[in-house]
Amino acid sequence: MMSEKTIPQWKKDEIKYLVDLMKKYSNIIVIDVSRINDRQVQEMRKILRGDAVIRMSKKSLQQRALEKYAEESGKENLDELQENIPGQSALVFTDIDPFELRRIFLDNKWMVAAKPGQVTPVDITVSAGDTGLPTGQVISELNMTLKLPTMIKNDTIHIRDDTVTHKVGETVSTKEASVLKKLGIKPIESILDIHFAWADGDIIPADVIYMDMDKFREEIASCYITAQTLAIELGIMDKETITPLTQKAYREALALLFEMPIIDETFIEEYCKKAQINASVVNAMVFGEGIATPPSGTAEKVEKEEEKKEEEEEEEVSGIGSLF
């Protein structure tokens, strides 16, 4: 390693500046900028102004700053953060939660042109319509390089039909990339990707930051239900199981009460319901059919009608008797 005397002053200043940022903010986010253009970084700086600082430095200076900060602060896992800095990276210093920062990055994606030699992650389509390009040599490039169906209209080149020039996974050649750029085709999403995050001592790798949160919530809910069911079966009592365990105990006590040769007047209605269910079962076994349950109030209505009928019959008899 170079001695302090041989290190240029600008490097010392940069290391000091990085350490000062580490002291000021609680989170250090590593982003890979190898496929990001400067304009996109500048735009993100404007969006995060006042909440975060994006600093692009040489990897060696970033690592040296982390070493110095670790010595001064005694914070954990800075060595692991240092090991996970890629060749072309920027450090984001912020108090914003890494998951919230991910959302901000995803909400501010750019559409960019395909680069020479790039394996396209999407289908690249050239839409039908006016290209705005004048007639000339470029028409042969459209026809020969991208095999686009063209025609001349109003002194400009038009594409006759929507045409897919590249399928997902195909490589874009240098010539193809050049022609697509002339057409203004920008099919590739460009997003600032979080490569690694250090949140006040806690390490958060990219696969955790970019996990499917909806699926994660579903898995947590499923685990909770499974754990609660198991706890209830084992009779483990806590604030999560007290209510279902009480309900279970009530049901089991009631079932036991029905099996015992005693009558509790508190549960007369339940006894009647159970008797009716048992009668239906016996009826189905003997006659192959169940007993229809009369709607609530029907039996009482039938009884009143029968009483009324009997009274009418008595009145009719007494009326006839008076004639004799």
WOBEL-V647107 format. One record per run of one state. SS is the DSSP state (~ for helix, > for strand, _ for the rest). FROM is the first residue (numbers start at 0). TO is the last residue. If there is no record, write none. Layout:
BEGIN
SS FROM TO
SS FROM TO
END
This chain:
BEGIN
_ 0 7
~ 8 23
_ 24 25
> 26 31
_ 32 36
~ 37 46
_ 47 50
> 51 55
_ 56 57
~ 58 72
_ 73 76
~ 77 82
_ 83 87
> 88 93
_ 94 96
~ 97 106
_ 107 108
> 109 111
_ 112 117
> 118 118
_ 119 122
> 123 125
_ 126 127
> 128 133
_ 134 135
~ 136 143
_ 144 148
> 149 152
_ 153 154
> 155 158
_ 159 161
> 162 165
_ 166 169
> 170 170
_ 171 172
~ 173 181
_ 182 186
> 187 189
_ 190 191
> 192 198
_ 199 200
> 201 204
~ 205 208
_ 209 211
~ 212 233
_ 234 240
~ 241 258
_ 259 263
~ 264 286
_ 287 296
~ 297 320
_ 321 323
END
